[in-house]
Amino acid sequence: MAVGLAAAFFAAVGVCIAFACGYALLSLPTSKESGAQVADGLLFIAVSAAYVSAVMAFLAIVLIALPHIIISHRLRHSSRNYYVWSGIAIGLLVVIVAAVHQRLYPGPPFHMGSDEYFYIVSGIAAGAISSLTFWSIARPDRWQRGRLG
């Protein structure tokens, strides 16, 4: 189970890095920056996305996913679809908690724009892919009764 959780963590971080860099590339207008400037910008975005997503993924796994896995095991819910939908729900929950936190400690005025929609989609994708990664490695559908991974 520990290997599955570690893989899920790295999958979530990797998805968020890929989404952030992809979004940055899509957001670039026809620019006059050199390839080196674009590469430097993408490196900064990748490092920033890795840091933020690692913190959020770690907290989500420890505070939400691990208790969810234990409860799901006891309730004998172990299908791949169950874990993917659970991952989607956990990813969306993390985005909602982050949005509530932003409202409690406000920065600039909040509105739903393309950045916020991107954040929601990347959170859902990270949750789904990381839960599928966990399921593929840990295979909770094969766990012996009464014993976790």
N, C-alpha and C positions, 0 to 999 in steps of 0.2 A: 504494500500500500504506500509506503514512503517513497519508493521510486516513482510510482504513479503520480503522487502529489508533487514531487519535484519536477517531473516532466510536464505536468499541468501548469505549474508556475512558469516554466520557461516557455511553454507554448503561448500562454497569455501575454507574456512580455514580448515575445517575438511577433505575435499578431499585432499588438499595439504599435510596435516600432514600424512594421511594414505598412500599417494603415496610416500612421502619421507621416511617414516619408512619401507614400503615395498621394496622400491628400496635399502635402506641400508641393509636390510636382504638378498636380492638377491645378493648384491655386496660382502657379506661376503664369503670369501673362507672358506674351512673347517678350522675353527679356533680353537685355543687352549685356547681362552679366556673363563673365567668362565661365567656362566649365569648372575651373578651380573654385570660383566664388560660389557656384551652385553646390559643388561637392562639400565645401566648408559649411554652407548653410544646412545641407542635409545631414552632415555629421552632427552639427549642433542639435538639430531636431531629433535625430536618432538617440543621442545621449540623453536629451531631456525626456523624451518619451520612455526610454528605458528606465530612468530613475523614477518617474511618476508612476508608470505602470507596475514596476517592481514593488513599490510600496503598497499600491492598491491591491495588487494580486496577492501579495503576502498576507495582508490583512483579510482579504476575502477568503483565502484558503483556510487560514487559522480560525477566523471567527464565524464563517458561514459554511464553507464547503466541508470541512472536517466533521463538524456536528451533523451536517446533512448526510454525509456518508454513513456515519454511525447509525443515525435514525433510519435511513433507507435500508441498511443492512438488517436491522431488527424488524422492519416492516416487510422485508423480502422484496424490495423494489430494486431490480438489478439490470433491467434491460438497457440496451444502448440508447433507445429513444427516450427513455425516462431520464437518463443522465444528460443527454443533449438538451432536452427541454429544461431540466434543472439548471444546467449551465447558462442557458439563455436567461432564465429568471434571475439567477445570481448575478450575472453580468449587468442586467437591467437594474437590479437592486443597488449594485455598487454605484451606477451612474446616478440613481435617484438620491442616494445618501450623499454623494459628492455635491449634487445640485442643492440639496437642503443645507449642507454645510456652507456652501457659497452664499446662500440666502441669509444664514445666521451671522456670517462674518462677511458682509458684502464688500465687494470691490466695485467695479464699474456697474452701471445699470444692466440688468439681465434681460435679454430677449432671445427668442428662439431664431437663430439664423443657421447658416450652413455649418458653422463650426460646432454648434450644439447638436445638430442632427448627425454630424460626423462622429461626435463623441458618443452618442447613443448607439449608433450602428457599430462602432468599433468595440464598445463594451459588450454588446450582444454577441458579436462575432468572437471576441476573446473568450467570453464565457462558454459559448458552444464548442469552440475548438479545444479549449483547455479541458473541458469535461469529457469530450470525446477522446482526447489524448489519455486522460486518467483512466477512462473505461477500457481503452484498448490495451493499456499496460497492466493495470491492476486486475482486470476482468472480474468485477464483483459478481457476475453471473455464475462464476465457477467457485466462489468461496465456499468453504465447508460450513455447514450450519454451526452457528455459535462462535465462529472464529473469523476475525477480520484479517484479510490479506496476509 
